[in-house]
Amino acid sequence: MTENLQLNSDGKLKHFLTIEGLDKALLTEILDTAESFAGMSEQQVKKVPLLRGKTIVNLFFENSTRTRTTFELAAIRLSADVINMNIATSATSKGESLLDTIRNLEAMFVDMFVVRHATSGAAHFIAQHTAPHVSVINAGDGQHSHPTQAMLDMFTIRQIKKEFAPLRVAIIGDILHSRVARSQILALNTLGAAEIRVIAPKTLLPAHVETLGVNVFHNLTEGLKDIDVVIMLRLQKERMTSALLPSESEYFKCFGLTPAKLKIAKPDAIVMHPGPINRGVEIDTRVADGAQSVILQQVSNGIAVRMAVMSMAMQARGNG
Amino acid sequence: MQKIAIENGRIIDPANQTDSIGSLYIAEGHVIAVNETPGDFTPDIVIDAQNQIVCPGFIDISTRLRQPGQSHKATIKSETRAAASAGVTTLVLQADTKPAADTPAILELIKDLADKADYPNIVTIGALTQKLEGQELSPMLALKQAGCIAVGNAGKPVSNLLILRRAMEYAASHDLLLIYRPHEHSLGNKGCAHEGAVATRYGLPGIPYTAETIALAQCLELAEQTGCRVHFGQISCKRSLIKIQQAKKYGLDVSADIAIHQLHLTENDMEPFDSAYHVLPPLRSDQDKQALRDALSQGVITVLCSDHQPHDLDAKLGAFPETEPGMASIETLLSLMLKLVNDKTISLSQGIAALTCNPASILRLPSGSLSVGMIADICVFDAHMNWTIDSTTWKSKGLNTPFWGSTLSGRVTHTLQSGKIIYSLN
């Protein structure tokens, strides 16, 4: 169902809700399309007219600065008109349902929704109920999926490592609550990475996480051996009060990425983080700002990948 | 009152271990003869039950009819119509009406609504605690005198075990059965799906099986200490079955039921984010489903129920975790039971017993069998008649079923309640 919902009758990406159900060819197409946009930011004219006359609404039911800004920039560079809606202060706070909010915006002839929501499945729900001419891009739903973040991570990995097949990737931290990690795991498996490891205490791992196709480690030192790509996740401080971890300091001691621990990974390993980072909680400043860090490169790549997804989804409209 | 003859049907009456072709004669609301035509009996109505099964009317041990309090979802009138079409002649109503069934006045109101709907056999589980808040004991004796057949907290938490103990002691003092859905809410942690591979994949907050087993184990300990009779509602996982089996072997007076959908659906059947699959307890693993089937087959569990929970459209229109749990399931109860028979999980007699004499025995109801002299609550059904689950034949106001479009076998042709035909297919 997910697959059918995302693809039109020609197998093109109509909505982008999750990595699940998308094949390697389609993910590669996203990366290749992003490649064509990657150099644009450095040009004097940072715009192409691909989405001229189109209206994109950023519907952020959950706060985000970085993701919203990169989606906005991506839309602007595609020459679309963009409206940012901060839903926390708008209709839904007056009791309007999610569906009514969507339908009202739809009635204003919107072409695309970029949706962030605190509940898993919200983007699916909107895609199921929105008009056929509207595309939905999931900008993060609950603990489920954040597919554009995963694709910009894949783009960054491919830029540096060229191929996925030989790579061993470690994802470290709060896997339990992370939509990013779920999407990264699906993308890495689809693109054929050699091994994916998740490294965290049991309190931060979902049940049966191994069914996602990962190897599980509870020890950072063991888990980092032979690793090519280290992906750190943000430790959400608010969650430390709900009996998940004893303290920030103990977490940092066990799972924080320091220069010494990074040396256990391969010498040319890269360090990634979807941001925002908590220095001294999950990552040492010397690592975050170090030579192996590609964190800012990820941010830059976010725009190109989102341009790719938006333009592909817009092209796929009208064919079912 | 009309005299009715049901002729040439296959009479299956597990209470009397009967399974034979024959006829049934009804007068004054009671079964007056089986097979032998009584002298001077001239029926007003003859039902030809050839190639059909004649059995006691079904007793559904867990239902929500949404009235009083939520008639925008369903009404006693709409849901009793659905029940009648499903061969159900006794509905056992959970106590979480609005307001909760914690006073005799609410029980009276329900009785009144049932009479007006021309369906008098609605029996209510009285609230175990006031407003189901788990803090103060309800007036159980007054509730019993007003007609409640058991007490329960309708899945709402009684977090303080001392209060649960006192409530069970008090219920036992008045020989009231406790109907208890075991769920430790702190472990449930506002989850909406089984804590397993599927919930992990879709990022849905999970409910571990231990949320059920720990609550069940605590209640079993208290049942032994207090002497309270306990019936566990809507058991969903393998570990619970092991505990129930052990308790029974140990001599505890406990029983349990399974919601019929738990025997057919698992987490792997869930369409991603389709709120029709949002139920509590959640759809568990394939292993749990198989264990539930085995437990039913081996008699560890003896009762099936629909756990009917009709909802309005808005309650199910949203992202999965934000929707309300529950299925409208009374109309698929018989067909899904027959599917178990076709799968050779249980015999037809076992399936009918799980819907008739077994719940009657646990609830001490004067129904559930076709003995001469019994109230004529009867279901006649064609086990081979196929039907497609669609809104043209659906009676419940709740359209929340994951079975839309499925073709199932088994259709009720006649339902009699106290000797009166309350449903006829044609």
Chai-1 contact restraints between the chains, C-beta under 6 A:
chainA,res_idxA,chainB,res_idxB,connection_type,confidence,min_distance_angstrom,max_distance_angstrom,comment,restraint_id
A,M1,B,E271,contact,1.0,0.0,6.0,A-B,restraint_1
A,M1,B,P272,contact,1.0,0.0,6.0,A-B,restraint_2
A,T2,B,P272,contact,1.0,0.0,6.0,A-B,restraint_3
A,T119,B,A319,contact,1.0,0.0,6.0,A-B,restraint_4
A,T119,B,P321,contact,1.0,0.0,6.0,A-B,restraint_5
A,T119,B,E322,contact,1.0,0.0,6.0,A-B,restraint_6
A,S120,B,G203,contact,1.0,0.0,6.0,A-B,restraint_7
A,S120,B,L204,contact,1.0,0.0,6.0,A-B,restraint_8
A,G121,B,F273,contact,1.0,0.0,6.0,A-B,restraint_9
A,G121,B,A319,contact,1.0,0.0,6.0,A-B,restraint_10
A,G121,B,F320,contact,1.0,0.0,6.0,A-B,restraint_11
A,A122,B,A319,contact,1.0,0.0,6.0,A-B,restraint_12
A,H124,B,F273,contact,1.0,0.0,6.0,A-B,restraint_13
A,F125,B,A319,contact,1.0,0.0,6.0,A-B,restraint_14
A,G142,B,G203,contact,1.0,0.0,6.0,A-B,restraint_15
A,Q143,B,G203,contact,1.0,0.0,6.0,A-B,restraint_16
A,H144,B,Y202,contact,1.0,0.0,6.0,A-B,restraint_17
A,H144,B,G203,contact,1.0,0.0,6.0,A-B,restraint_18
A,R179,B,G203,contact,1.0,0.0,6.0,A-B,restraint_19
A,P206,B,T200,contact,1.0,0.0,6.0,A-B,restraint_20
A,A207,B,E195,contact,1.0,0.0,6.0,A-B,restraint_21
A,A207,B,T200,contact,1.0,0.0,6.0,A-B,restraint_22
A,A207,B,G206,contact,1.0,0.0,6.0,A-B,restraint_23
A,H208,B,G196,contact,1.0,0.0,6.0,A-B,restraint_24
A,H208,B,A197,contact,1.0,0.0,6.0,A-B,restraint_25
A,H208,B,T200,contact,1.0,0.0,6.0,A-B,restraint_26
A,T211,B,A197,contact,1.0,0.0,6.0,A-B,restraint_27
